[in-house]
Structure formats: C-alpha cells, structure tokens
C-alpha cells in the first residue's frame, strides 16, 4: 500500500518547528523588550541601553573583536582552501578532516586547552606579556574555534569552480594574478560570504571564550544578554532584539553580495 503525501502535508513538521522554536520565542522577546517590570508598554529599555556609554562601547568592542576574528579566519582559511581545492592530492579530504576534527571535541575542553597553553607560554621568559593580553587571547581563541566554519564553505565553493575557466583565462592571455582576481575571487564570493556570516555573528556573542581566555575582563554583547536574563528579562530581551537586527542586516547584506558577485563572476 503506497502512501501519497501532498506538499502541504510535508510542510507540517517544518511549520510546527517554526511556530514553537522561532515564532513563539520571538514573540516572547518582543513582549519583554517593549514592556517594563509592571508589564506596561514602554521604550525605557532602549533609552536606558543606548544612553549608557559603557553599553555602547561594549557593542563597539564586540563588533571590533568579531571583525578582527573574521578577517583573521579569512586570511588563514582562503589560502588553505584554495591550495586544497587546486591540488592534485588524491586523499585531500584527509587534510580537510584535520581542520574539522577539533569540532568533534567538547567546546569547553578546547578553550581550556588553549588557556592552559597560554598559561604555560606566559611563564616563559619574554612571553610575560601574554598574561595581560586579554583581547589577544580572546581573538586567538575565537579564531581557533571558528576557523573550520570558514575553511569548509570556502573549500566547497572553490572545489566546484569549473577548471576550464582557468584554462580559458590562460588562453586569453591572463596571468595567474589576473585569473585569481577576475575569476577565482568572484566565483568564490558565495563561500566567502557564507564563511564570514558563520564566523562574524557567533564571534559577537561567544562570551565563553572571552570569559575563559580574557579572564572575564573582555565583555561582549553576548555576556550582556546572559547577565541580563539572570536579573532583568526586559533589558535582556531588548539587547537580544538589537542583536537580532544586526544578524538580520548582516544576513541580508551577505545574501545580496553573494547573488551579485556570483552573477558577475559567471559573466567574466
């Protein structure tokens, strides 16, 4: 006996998931963000947050740390992904697996390992500066944790580029640099933007790394959300809503760049 499912029936599980895990939580956040402790409609949470220079500076610090982390991951991951994608190694997936393997280890254990490494290095002569470099250690830890999220989309995108495009570029007289800038980079923009999105957004909220490696002296916006939800759900919801707007804008911009650059690369 064959069972026939319509498209509408197949959408039911996804609709249920969206309602319970996306829509309802979003409505709860909106409710608390725009109400006070007496549950009256109020914009006081936004006024309190954006009128406090300390909180605004925290957002700026979070953006700067996330930007530095993203750029560092991109500078490291792109050459690695490019070399692997263009190489003739038969079992290149083994090398890719080496970058993915750390993701299988518990996140807290990995951060603890990095912290112990810095403690050992800071005890060595000439490396004492590591003991007080909280921002450097925070960025280093985030780069270490999020690097696989940059390598994988870049490698997948570069691997899909038609090799005949490189041959055509060489036949037209283009050198290696011209081919790289006019063919490789435009066609790899979907992977770049996917990697940037997967690294930049979590870097703004991953307060575990900043607490453990930055000795709780590096405060990012994710720490604000965590602390506020322990004492004041209204302020915590407001900060979460602001972060959600940043996520939405970043996703929207990255989606636009991907579509534009893919079309431009295809027309080269």
C-alpha positions in Angstrom: 0.0 0.0 0.0 1.5 3.3 -1.1 1.1 6.4 0.9 0.8 9.7 -1.0 1.8 12.9 0.7 0.9 16.3 -0.7 3.4 19.1 -0.4 1.3 20.8 2.2 1.4 17.7 4.4 5.2 17.6 4.1 5.4 21.2 5.3 3.5 20.5 8.5 6.6 19.4 10.5 8.6 22.4 9.5 5.6 24.7 10.2 5.3 23.2 13.7 9.0 23.7 14.3 8.9 27.3 13.2 5.9 28.1 15.4 7.3 26.5 18.6 11.0 27.3 18.2 11.1 30.6 16.2 7.8 32.5 16.2 6.7 31.9 19.9 10.2 32.7 21.3 10.4 35.8 19.1 7.0 37.0 20.4 8.2 36.5 24.0 11.3 38.5 23.3 9.3 41.3 21.7 6.9 41.3 24.6 9.5 41.7 27.2 11.6 44.2 25.2 8.7 46.6 24.9 7.4 46.3 28.4 8.6 47.4 31.8 8.6 45.4 35.1 4.8 46.2 35.5 4.3 44.7 32.0 3.2 48.1 30.6 4.2 49.2 27.1 7.4 51.1 27.4 10.5 52.1 25.5 12.6 52.7 28.6 14.7 49.6 28.0 16.0 51.1 24.7 16.5 54.5 26.3 18.5 53.1 29.2 20.7 51.0 27.0 21.5 53.5 24.3 22.1 56.3 26.7 24.7 54.4 28.6 28.2 55.0 27.1 29.5 51.8 28.7 27.0 49.6 27.0 27.5 51.3 23.6 31.3 50.8 23.9 30.6 47.1 24.6 28.8 46.9 21.3 31.7 48.6 19.6 34.2 46.2 21.2 32.1 43.3 20.2 32.0 44.5 16.6 35.7 45.1 16.5 36.5 41.7 18.0 34.2 39.9 15.6 35.6 41.8 12.7 39.2 41.0 13.6 38.3 37.4 14.2 36.6 37.2 10.8 39.4 38.8 8.9 42.0 36.6 10.6 40.0 33.4 9.8 39.5 34.5 6.2 43.2 35.3 5.7 44.1 31.9 7.1 41.3 29.8 5.5 41.3 31.1 2.0 44.9 30.1 1.1 44.3 26.7 2.7 41.0 26.1 0.9 42.5 27.3 -2.4 45.6 25.1 -2.2 43.5 22.0 -1.3 40.9 22.7 -4.0 43.5 23.1 -6.7 45.9 20.4 -5.6 46.3 17.0 -7.2 46.4 15.2 -3.8 44.2 12.1 -4.1 43.2 12.0 -0.5 42.8 15.7 0.2 39.7 15.0 2.2 42.0 13.7 5.0 43.6 17.1 5.3 40.2 18.8 5.3 39.3 16.3 8.1 42.2 17.6 10.2 40.5 21.0 10.2 37.1 19.6 11.1 38.3 17.1 13.8 38.6 19.8 16.6 34.9 20.4 16.2 34.2 16.9 17.5 35.9 17.7 20.8 33.8 19.4 23.5 33.9 23.2 23.1 34.8 23.9 26.8 37.7 21.4 26.7 39.2 23.1 23.6 39.0 26.5 25.3 40.6 25.1 28.4 43.4 23.6 26.4 44.1 27.0 24.8 44.0 28.7 28.2 46.5 26.2 29.6 48.7 26.7 26.6 48.7 30.5 27.2 49.5 29.9 30.9 52.5 27.9 30.0 53.7 30.3 27.5 53.3 33.3 29.8 55.5 31.7 32.3 58.4 31.6 29.8 60.9 34.4 29.7 60.0 37.0 27.1 56.3 35.9 26.9 55.1 37.6 30.1 53.0 40.0 28.0 50.6 37.1 27.3 49.4 37.2 30.9 47.8 40.6 30.4 46.9 40.4 26.7 43.2 39.5 27.3 42.0 40.9 23.9 44.7 39.0 22.0 43.9 35.7 23.8 40.2 36.2 23.2 40.6 36.8 19.5 43.1 33.9 19.2 40.6 31.6 20.9 37.8 32.6 18.6 39.9 32.2 15.5 40.9 28.7 16.7 37.3 27.8 17.4 35.7 29.3 14.3 38.4 28.6 11.6 36.7 25.3 10.4 33.5 27.3 9.7 35.5 29.4 7.3 37.5 26.6 5.7 34.6 24.3 4.8 32.4 26.7 2.8 35.5 28.1 1.0 36.8 24.7 0.1 33.4 23.5 -1.1 32.9 26.6 -3.3 36.4 26.6 -4.7 36.2 22.9 -5.5 33.0 23.5 -7.6 34.7 26.1 -9.9 35.0 24.6 -13.4 38.6 24.0 -14.2 38.0 25.0 -17.8 37.6 28.6 -16.7 41.2 28.7 -15.6 42.3 27.3 -19.0 40.1 29.8 -20.8 41.6 32.6 -18.8 45.1 31.4 -19.6 44.2 31.1 -23.3 43.1 34.7 -23.3 46.5 35.8 -22.0 45.6 36.4 -18.4 48.3 35.8 -15.8 48.0 34.0 -12.5 47.2 37.2 -10.6 44.6 38.3 -13.1 42.9 34.9 -13.1 42.8 34.9 -9.4 41.3 38.4 -9.1 38.9 38.2 -12.1 37.9 34.5 -11.9 38.6 32.8 -8.6 37.6 35.5 -6.2 34.3 36.5 -7.8 33.2 32.9 -8.2 34.3 32.1 -4.6 32.3 35.0 -3.1 29.4 32.7 -2.1 31.8 30.7 0.1 33.5 33.9 1.4 30.2 35.4 2.5 28.9 32.1 4.0 32.1 31.8 6.0 32.0 35.5 7.0 28.4 35.1 8.2 29.2 31.9 10.1 32.2 33.5 11.9 31.2 37.1 12.4 27.9 36.6 14.1 28.9 33.9 16.6 32.0 36.0 17.5 29.8 38.8 18.8 28.1 36.6 21.3 30.6 33.8 22.3 31.2 35.1 25.8 32.5 31.7 27.0 35.8 32.3 25.1 36.1 35.9 26.3 35.4 34.9 29.9 37.8 31.9 30.0 40.6 33.4 27.9 40.1 37.1 28.7 39.9 36.5 32.4 36.3 37.8 32.4 37.8 41.3 31.6 36.6 41.3 28.0 32.9 41.9 27.9 31.0 41.4 24.6 27.3 41.7 23.8 26.6 38.0 24.4 27.7 38.4 28.0 25.3 41.3 28.4 22.4 39.1 27.2 23.4 36.3 29.6 23.7 38.6 32.6 20.5 40.5 31.9 18.4 37.4 31.5 19.6 36.4 35.0 18.2 39.6 36.6 16.1 41.6 34.1 14.3 39.8 31.3 13.1 43.1 29.8 16.6 44.5 29.3 17.9 41.1 28.2 15.2 40.8 25.6 15.9 44.3 24.3 19.6 43.5 23.9 18.7 40.3 22.2 16.4 42.2 19.8 19.2 44.6 18.9 21.5 41.7 18.2 18.8 40.1 16.1 18.6 43.2 14.0 22.3 43.1 13.5 22.1 39.5 12.4 19.3 40.2 10.0 21.2 43.1 8.4 24.3 41.0 8.1 22.5 38.1 6.6 20.6 40.4 4.2 23.8 42.1 3.0 25.7 38.9 2.6 22.9 37.4 0.6 22.9 40.4 -1.7 26.7 40.2 -2.1 26.5 36.5 -2.9 24.0 36.9 -5.6 25.7 39.9 -7.2 29.2 38.5 -7.2 28.1 35.1 -8.5 26.5 36.7 -11.5 29.5 39.0 -12.0 31.9 36.1 -11.8 29.8 34.0 -14.2 29.9 36.8 -16.8 33.7 37.1 -16.8 
